[in-house]
Amino acid sequence: MSAVPEAVTGDRRGARVTRTRRWPFLGQPPMVRAYVTVVVAGYLTALVATLLATPVRAADLYPFASLVLCGATCVEATRRLGLPPGVSRDMLSAWWLPIAILLPPAYALFAPIPLSVLLFLRARPMLLFRRVFNAAAIGLAGGTASVIFDELVPRPSADDPSWLVQPVSGPAYAVLCAVVFTVVNIAVVAIAVRAAAPETRWRDLLGDREAMLLDLVELCAGVLVTIACALSPLLLLLTLPPMILLQRSLLHQQLRTAATTDAKTGLLNATAWHREAASALARVRRAGHPLAVLIADVDHFKRVNDSHGHLVGDQVLIGVAGTLRTQVRESDLVGRFGGEEFVVLLPRTDDTEARQIAERLRTRVASLSLPGQESSVRVTISIGVALLGTNGDDLVELLAAADLSLYRAKSNGRDRVCVAPAPRP
């Protein structure tokens, strides 16, 4: 889309929104833009400095090219499966890590560039600035691990495996550098996500038990590939097939997760929420426990998009979703029904508790201060509440009653909670 001159529109806001649509980076919060700029600038500075100081040797180029080619093969092997938004885990660290350990730091800093270009062109749809930032994060992580390994173990040539048999300081230091690589990469990315969504908990950013297990698998795979490459780059031919199978298995798991998750907010999508809510409702009815359903809608959301642009609108949705998720119990189900509408299932919750929870959600969202184009953005939500038994005995009836209550909340001035009344006898 071409930028519209301000002189033609007579509206600075219209020109600003057009520019951010063309250049999404400009639509990010100021803290995110500053942080990404610093990380990328630091990465490029380190890359240029190390490239100028590192002599080119054929003994280094051969394993470097072999490892990059293996990574590219893994990308192509999984490309045809398709990678929907939200799928971010892969096994490419298994190829970047050997470069960090076996070769000078310049190679570890440079390695993400060719594979990131390949990913951008061939595999995973992602905004250009995010792809650049990811490459910088991986490069800095690899460069840090490489420098530390240099300090701990005398730099071997890429075709010299003698460091493997050194007491303690061989494979043990390789594992240590693998941990450093993983921690630095996660930390750089987590800070960026936190800057974009301050309400996100650090626990969610650092990952759950399953994410930590996947990090451990990547770490082990990277160390094994490193040892194989140190013994002979030809052994990479033996490690490539199992790595492709491992990556495809991981991808299938992520695709299953993506099928149940709203890509923008990370909440359950409508289909998955309905399925899990129906199961939870059946369990509650068998046990004779109370249950409540909340439907929340962001007030005047169209004004946010019109005033600040759709990218800021997306950040508002992410912020509201994060608040809803963090303010309820683990057993509660939070989903996005599309647009600016969210739904929450509260098992074992009576009318008094449901009203208290709804009021807490409304208050917390109203206190959010989300970064906009020129000033912070504040939004409110209206919430409709329905109760099992009082307003219905199945999910359809409860959702209909909660939706009517939401409509009443909107009609009565918004930024309020309305509980569905008991039907008249």
LINRA-V943757 format. One record per residue. RES is the residue in three letters. SS is DSSP state (alpha for helix, beta for strand, coil for the rest). PHI is phi as a letter, one per 20 degrees, with the letter a starting at -180 (NA if undefined). PSI is psi in radians with two decimals (none if undefined). Layout:
BEGIN
res & ss & phi & psi
RES & SS & PHI & PSI
RES & SS & PHI & PSI
END
This chain:
BEGIN
res & ss & phi & psi
MET & coil & NA & 2.32
SER & coil & f & 2.54
ALA & coil & f & 2.48
VAL & coil & e & 2.13
PRO & coil & f & 2.47
GLU & alpha & f & -0.54
ALA & alpha & f & -0.48
VAL & alpha & e & -0.80
THR & alpha & f & -0.49
GLY & coil & m & 0.32
ASP & coil & b & 1.91
ARG & alpha & f & -0.64
ARG & alpha & f & -0.76
GLY & alpha & f & -0.73
ALA & alpha & f & -0.68
ARG & alpha & f & -0.77
VAL & alpha & f & -0.70
THR & alpha & f & -0.73
ARG & alpha & f & -0.71
THR & alpha & f & -0.50
ARG & alpha & f & -0.64
ARG & alpha & f & -0.68
TRP & coil & c & 1.54
PRO & alpha & g & -0.48
PHE & alpha & g & -0.61
LEU & alpha & f & -0.36
GLY & alpha & e & -0.05
GLN & coil & f & 2.73
PRO & coil & g & 2.61
PRO & alpha & g & -0.71
MET & alpha & f & -0.66
VAL & alpha & f & -0.80
ARG & alpha & f & -0.75
ALA & alpha & f & -0.77
TYR & alpha & f & -0.80
VAL & alpha & f & -0.72
THR & alpha & f & -0.76
VAL & alpha & f & -0.77
VAL & alpha & f & -0.82
VAL & alpha & f & -0.71
ALA & alpha & f & -0.74
GLY & alpha & f & -0.70
TYR & alpha & f & -0.83
LEU & alpha & f & -0.66
THR & alpha & f & -0.82
ALA & alpha & f & -0.68
LEU & alpha & f & -0.85
VAL & alpha & f & -0.74
ALA & alpha & f & -0.76
THR & alpha & f & -0.61
LEU & alpha & f & -0.71
LEU & alpha & f & -0.49
ALA & alpha & e & -0.07
THR & coil & d & 2.08
PRO & coil & f & 2.56
VAL & coil & e & 2.16
ARG & coil & c & 2.42
ALA & alpha & f & -0.59
ALA & alpha & f & -0.40
ASP & alpha & e & -0.61
LEU & alpha & f & -0.62
TYR & alpha & f & -0.96
PRO & alpha & f & -0.59
PHE & alpha & f & -0.85
ALA & alpha & f & -0.66
SER & alpha & f & -0.75
LEU & alpha & f & -0.71
VAL & alpha & f & -0.70
LEU & alpha & f & -0.66
CYS & alpha & f & -0.75
GLY & alpha & f & -0.73
ALA & alpha & f & -0.63
THR & alpha & f & -0.72
CYS & alpha & f & -0.69
VAL & alpha & f & -0.82
GLU & alpha & f & -0.58
ALA & alpha & f & -0.49
THR & alpha & d & -0.12
ARG & alpha & f & -0.71
ARG & coil & f & -0.28
LEU & coil & f & -0.41
GLY & coil & n & 2.42
LEU & coil & c & 1.74
PRO & coil & f & 2.86
PRO & coil & g & 2.48
GLY & coil & n & -0.29
VAL & coil & e & 2.05
SER & coil & c & -0.20
ARG & coil & e & 2.38
ASP & coil & b & -3.12
MET & coil & d & 0.38
LEU & coil & f & -0.35
SER & alpha & f & -0.45
ALA & alpha & f & -0.37
TRP & alpha & e & -0.51
TRP & alpha & f & -0.64
LEU & alpha & f & -0.80
PRO & alpha & g & -0.61
ILE & alpha & f & -0.71
ALA & alpha & f & -0.61
ILE & alpha & e & -0.71
LEU & alpha & e & -0.37
LEU & coil & c & 2.86
PRO & coil & g & 2.75
PRO & alpha & g & -0.52
ALA & alpha & g & -0.65
TYR & alpha & f & -0.66
ALA & alpha & f & -0.63
LEU & alpha & f & -0.62
PHE & alpha & e & -0.47
ALA & alpha & g & -0.70
PRO & alpha & f & -0.36
ILE & alpha & f & -0.97
PRO & alpha & f & -0.68
LEU & alpha & f & -0.60
SER & alpha & f & -0.67
VAL & alpha & f & -0.75
LEU & alpha & f & -0.77
LEU & alpha & f & -0.71
PHE & alpha & f & -0.67
LEU & alpha & e & -0.53
ARG & alpha & d & -0.47
ALA & alpha & d & -1.38
ARG & coil & d & 2.13
PRO & coil & f & 2.24
MET & coil & b & 2.52
LEU & coil & g & 2.51
LEU & alpha & g & -0.76
PHE & alpha & f & -0.55
ARG & alpha & f & -0.67
ARG & alpha & f & -0.74
VAL & alpha & f & -0.76
PHE & alpha & f & -0.75
ASN & alpha & f & -0.74
ALA & alpha & f & -0.71
ALA & alpha & f & -0.72
ALA & alpha & f & -0.77
ILE & alpha & f & -0.72
GLY & alpha & f & -0.75
LEU & alpha & f & -0.67
ALA & alpha & f & -0.80
GLY & alpha & f & -0.71
GLY & alpha & f & -0.71
THR & alpha & f & -0.81
ALA & alpha & f & -0.67
SER & alpha & f & -0.74
VAL & alpha & f & -0.73
ILE & alpha & f & -0.73
PHE & alpha & f & -0.65
ASP & alpha & g & -0.66
GLU & alpha & f & -0.54
LEU & alpha & e & -0.62
VAL & coil & c & 2.30
PRO & coil & g & 2.30
ARG & coil & f & 1.97
PRO & coil & e & 2.82
SER & coil & f & 2.79
ALA & coil & f & -0.42
ASP & coil & d & 0.32
ASP & coil & d & 1.82
PRO & alpha & e & 0.26
SER & alpha & f & -0.44
TRP & alpha & f & -0.35
LEU & alpha & f & -0.51
VAL & alpha & e & 0.07
GLN & coil & f & 2.36
PRO & coil & f & 2.21
VAL & coil & m & -0.84
SER & coil & f & 0.03
GLY & coil & e & -1.73
PRO & alpha & g & -0.55
ALA & alpha & f & -0.75
TYR & alpha & f & -0.54
ALA & alpha & f & -0.73
VAL & alpha & f & -0.74
LEU & alpha & g & -0.76
CYS & alpha & f & -0.55
ALA & alpha & f & -0.71
VAL & alpha & f & -0.77
VAL & alpha & g & -0.79
PHE & alpha & g & -0.84
THR & alpha & f & -0.80
VAL & alpha & f & -0.79
VAL & alpha & f & -0.76
ASN & alpha & f & -0.82
ILE & alpha & f & -0.74
ALA & alpha & f & -0.77
VAL & alpha & f & -0.75
VAL & alpha & f & -0.71
ALA & alpha & f & -0.68
ILE & alpha & f & -0.69
ALA & alpha & f & -0.76
VAL & alpha & f & -0.72
ARG & alpha & f & -0.68
ALA & alpha & f & -0.60
ALA & alpha & f & -0.58
ALA & coil & c & 1.44
PRO & coil & f & -0.39
GLU & coil & f & -0.17
THR & coil & f & 2.33
ARG & coil & f & 2.53
TRP & alpha & f & -0.56
ARG & alpha & f & -0.67
ASP & alpha & f & -0.61
LEU & alpha & f & -0.69
LEU & alpha & f & -0.25
GLY & coil & n & 2.76
ASP & coil & e & -2.94
ARG & alpha & f & -0.68
GLU & alpha & f & -0.70
ALA & alpha & f & -0.70
MET & alpha & f & -0.63
LEU & alpha & f & -0.70
LEU & alpha & f & -0.68
ASP & alpha & f & -0.69
LEU & alpha & f & -0.71
VAL & alpha & f & -0.79
GLU & alpha & f & -0.73
LEU & alpha & f & -0.85
CYS & alpha & f & -0.74
ALA & alpha & f & -0.73
GLY & alpha & f & -0.70
VAL & alpha & f & -0.73
LEU & alpha & f & -0.73
VAL & alpha & f & -0.65
THR & alpha & f & -0.81
ILE & alpha & f & -0.74
ALA & alpha & f & -0.76
CYS & alpha & f & -0.61
ALA & alpha & f & -0.64
LEU & alpha & f & -0.78
SER & coil & a & 2.22
PRO & alpha & g & -0.40
LEU & alpha & f & -0.45
LEU & alpha & f & -0.24
LEU & alpha & f & -0.46
LEU & alpha & f & -0.48
LEU & alpha & e & -0.49
THR & alpha & e & -0.37
LEU & alpha & f & -0.86
PRO & alpha & g & -0.84
PRO & alpha & f & -0.55
MET & alpha & f & -0.67
ILE & alpha & f & -0.76
LEU & alpha & f & -0.71
LEU & alpha & f & -0.74
GLN & alpha & f & -0.69
ARG & alpha & f & -0.66
SER & alpha & f & -0.75
LEU & alpha & f & -0.68
LEU & alpha & f & -0.73
HIS & alpha & g & -0.72
GLN & alpha & f & -0.73
GLN & alpha & f & -0.62
LEU & alpha & f & -0.67
ARG & alpha & f & -0.71
THR & alpha & f & -0.74
ALA & alpha & f & -0.52
ALA & alpha & f & -0.33
THR & alpha & d & 0.03
THR & beta & d & 2.43
ASP & coil & f & 2.09
ALA & coil & f & -0.57
LYS & coil & f & -0.70
THR & coil & d & -0.29
GLY & coil & n & 0.02
LEU & coil & e & 2.99
LEU & beta & f & 2.44
ASN & coil & f & 3.07
ALA & alpha & f & -0.75
THR & alpha & f & -0.83
ALA & alpha & f & -0.67
TRP & alpha & f & -0.78
HIS & alpha & g & -0.76
ARG & alpha & f & -0.84
GLU & alpha & f & -0.61
ALA & alpha & f & -0.67
ALA & alpha & f & -0.70
SER & alpha & f & -0.75
ALA & alpha & f & -0.69
LEU & alpha & f & -0.71
ALA & alpha & f & -0.72
ARG & alpha & f & -0.73
VAL & alpha & f & -0.71
ARG & alpha & f & -0.67
ARG & alpha & f & -0.66
ALA & alpha & e & -0.20
GLY & coil & m & 0.44
HIS & coil & e & 2.77
PRO & coil & f & 2.91
LEU & beta & b & 2.57
ALA & beta & c & 2.65
VAL & beta & c & 2.29
LEU & beta & d & 2.42
ILE & beta & d & 2.14
ALA & beta & d & 2.46
ASP & beta & c & 2.33
VAL & beta & f & 2.23
ASP & coil & f & 2.37
HIS & coil & l & 0.76
PHE & alpha & f & -0.55
LYS & alpha & f & -0.59
ARG & alpha & f & -0.63
VAL & alpha & f & -0.83
ASN & alpha & f & -0.73
ASP & alpha & f & -0.62
SER & alpha & e & -0.63
HIS & alpha & d & -0.20
GLY & coil & n & 2.78
HIS & alpha & f & -0.47
LEU & alpha & f & -0.73
VAL & alpha & f & -0.67
GLY & alpha & g & -0.69
ASP & alpha & f & -0.70
GLN & alpha & f & -0.60
VAL & alpha & f & -0.80
LEU & alpha & f & -0.74
ILE & alpha & f & -0.72
GLY & alpha & f & -0.76
VAL & alpha & f & -0.77
ALA & alpha & f & -0.74
GLY & alpha & f & -0.67
THR & alpha & f & -0.79
LEU & alpha & f & -0.74
ARG & alpha & f & -0.66
THR & alpha & e & -0.27
GLN & coil & e & 0.09
VAL & coil & c & 3.04
ARG & coil & f & 2.86
GLU & coil & f & -0.55
SER & coil & f & -0.22
ASP & coil & e & 2.62
LEU & beta & d & 2.12
VAL & beta & d & 2.27
GLY & beta & c & 2.89
ARG & beta & d & 2.20
PHE & beta & e & 0.04
GLY & beta & o & 2.69
GLY & coil & l & -2.28
GLU & coil & d & 0.42
GLU & beta & d & 2.33
PHE & beta & c & 2.73
VAL & beta & c & 2.49
VAL & beta & c & 2.26
LEU & beta & d & 2.23
LEU & beta & d & 1.57
PRO & beta & f & 2.70
ARG & coil & l & 0.70
THR & coil & c & 2.13
ASP & coil & e & -3.06
ASP & alpha & f & -0.71
THR & alpha & f & -0.81
GLU & alpha & f & -0.69
ALA & alpha & f & -0.74
ARG & alpha & f & -0.73
GLN & alpha & f & -0.77
ILE & alpha & f & -0.77
ALA & alpha & f & -0.73
GLU & alpha & f & -0.68
ARG & alpha & f & -0.73
LEU & alpha & f & -0.77
ARG & alpha & f & -0.76
THR & alpha & f & -0.75
ARG & alpha & f & -0.71
VAL & alpha & f & -0.72
ALA & alpha & f & -0.44
SER & coil & e & -0.09
LEU & coil & f & 2.47
SER & coil & c & 1.77
LEU & beta & e & 2.42
PRO & beta & f & 2.29
GLY & coil & d & -2.85
GLN & coil & f & -0.85
GLU & coil & c & -0.27
SER & coil & b & 2.94
SER & beta & f & 2.70
VAL & beta & d & 2.31
ARG & coil & c & 2.41
VAL & coil & c & 2.86
THR & coil & c & 2.89
ILE & beta & c & 2.64
SER & beta & d & 2.51
ILE & beta & c & 2.32
GLY & beta & d & 2.42
VAL & beta & c & 2.37
ALA & beta & c & 2.59
LEU & beta & c & 2.39
LEU & coil & f & 2.36
GLY & coil & n & -0.83
THR & coil & f & -0.75
ASN & coil & d & 0.05
GLY & coil & q & 2.82
ASP & coil & d & -0.06
ASP & coil & c & 3.03
LEU & alpha & f & -0.66
VAL & alpha & f & -0.79
GLU & alpha & f & -0.70
LEU & alpha & f & -0.75
LEU & alpha & f & -0.69
ALA & alpha & f & -0.73
ALA & alpha & f & -0.72
ALA & alpha & f & -0.63
ASP & alpha & f & -0.71
LEU & alpha & f & -0.69
SER & alpha & f & -0.67
LEU & alpha & f & -0.73
TYR & alpha & f & -0.69
ARG & alpha & f & -0.72
ALA & alpha & f & -0.70
LYS & alpha & f & -0.76
SER & alpha & f & -0.50
ASN & coil & e & 0.21
GLY & coil & o & -0.06
ARG & coil & m & 3.07
ASP & coil & l & 0.88
ARG & coil & b & 2.91
VAL & beta & d & 2.32
CYS & beta & c & 2.25
VAL & beta & e & 2.33
ALA & coil & f & 2.30
PRO & coil & f & 2.73
ALA & coil & f & 2.43
PRO & coil & f & 2.57
ARG & coil & f & 2.49
PRO & coil & f & none
END
